[in-house]
Amino acid sequence: MNILSVDASTKSSGIAVYEEKKLKYYNCITSSSTDLFKRIHKMVDEIDVLITNYNISKLILEEV
């Protein structure tokens, strides 16, 4: 099972992909746009690519 973990924020979000308990990928998604909707759209697009590329079956998101 591949898991995507997200530490979300409106300007930068940390992400990590795990296969079982092994870390496979990590990164920070950032956006400097002053438009909140453009920042969110960029983050959603990048997360969508990860879900597809790593065949994510579970998403863990911190409570904000």
N, C-alpha and C positions, 0 to 999 in steps of 0.2 A: 504494500500500500504506500503510495506517495502522498506526502502531506505538505501543504503550503502554509507557512506560518507568517502572519503579517502584524507588524507593529505600526499601526496607521497614524498618520498625521496629515495635515492639509498641505504642508510644503515638502515634507520628506517622509518616506515610509520605508522601514526596514523589512526585508523579506528573506525567508529562508525556505529551502526545499529539502525535505528529508525523505529518504527511502528507508522505511522502518525507522531505525534509530540512527542511521548514518546520514550526516550532512552531505548533500549533493551540490548545493548551490546557495549562495547568499549575495545580497546586493542591497543598495539603498536607491529607491526611486525618488528623484527630486524634480521639482518644478518651480521655476522662479516667476511664473506668470502672476500678475496681480489679479487676474480673473479666477475666482474660486472654482467655477465650473470647468474651466480649461484645465486647471491643476488636477481636479478629480478625474476628468476624462482621460488625461494622460496616464494617471495611475491605474485606472481601470483597464485601459488598453494594454499596459505592460503586464498587469496581473493576468489578463486573459491569455496573453502569449505564453506565460509560464504554465498556466493550467493546461493548455494544449500541448506544449512541448514536453512537459514532464508527466503527462497523463495523471494529473492530480485527482485523487479520490476523496480527499478531506481537506478542508480549509479551517485553520484556527486563527481567529482574530481576537485581539485583546478587547476587553470592554472599555469603551471610551467614555 
